[in-house]
Amino acid sequence: MSGAGEAARPADLRYPPAGVAACFDACQTRRMSKQLLPLLERTRAADCHVPLVAEPLTADQAEGLAPAFKALGDPVRLRLLSLIASHEGGEACVCDLTDAFDLKAPTISHHLKVLKATGLVTADRRGTWVYYRAERAALDLLSGLLAAPAEAAA
């Protein structure tokens, strides 16, 4: 189907080349594996019931737990989680959270999205507001992992 003045494409040169499609597929797979899954889906609680001071984590355990610790490594997210977990009734409206920071609402929403994506909080929309609740099982998992027995702490 070459028009006038258009050079015919050799039969062995397909567009896109076969190697490019394979590369796109490989890149898509790699990107998908980096998507955040909730903490409890990535890491079974039974796999991480032993504190760090008792035995070392496996590579799979560390990979599963790292996104939650990374999310908590940001001071705004750590404070948001603290505000949500300590709020009366165990849940907080986003309208109550935005006033505690000198940040714009989209920035707060981004941080809440990260906490939700890692499974540290859950969200429930009620009308125009979203209410956040700390995921107790995820917090128990992380705190149990970081717990240090009295003899190990000394």
C-alpha positions, 0 to 999 in steps of 0.5 A, a space after each residue: 500500500 505505498 502511495 505515489 512517491 512513497 518508498 515501499 517498505 521491505 517485508 522484513 522491516 515491520 513496524 513496530 519491530 518485534 523487539 519493541 513490542 517485547 520491550 513494552 511488554 517487559 516494561 509494563 510487567 516491571 511497572 506493574 510489580 512496583 504498584 503498591 498493594 496494601 500491606 496485608 496483601 503483600 505480607 502475611 501477618 503470620 510471616 512477620 510475627 517475630 520481632 526484628 531483634 529475634 530473627 532477621 527478615 527474609 528478602 521477601 518479607 523486607 520487600 513486602 514491608 518496605 513500602 509501608 515504612 517508606 510511606 511512614 518516612 515522610 513527616 507529613 504522612 506520619 503525622 497524618 496517620 497519627 492524627 487519624 489513629 488518635 482521632 475520637 472514634 478512630 476515624 477522621 474526616 479529611 476536613 479535620 485533617 487539612 486544618 492541621 497542616 500548612 499545605 494545600 488540599 491536593 497535597 494532603 490528598 496525595 499523602 492520604 492516597 499514599 497511606 491508603 495505597 500502602 494499606 495503612 489507612 482505609 477510606 469511606 466516602 460519605 457525601 462530599 467528605 472522605 473519612 479515614 480510619 487507621 488499619 489496626 491490623 497493619 499497625 499491629 503488624 508493623 509495631 510487632 515487628 519493631 517490638 523489642 523484648 526488655 532483655 534485647 533492649 538493654 
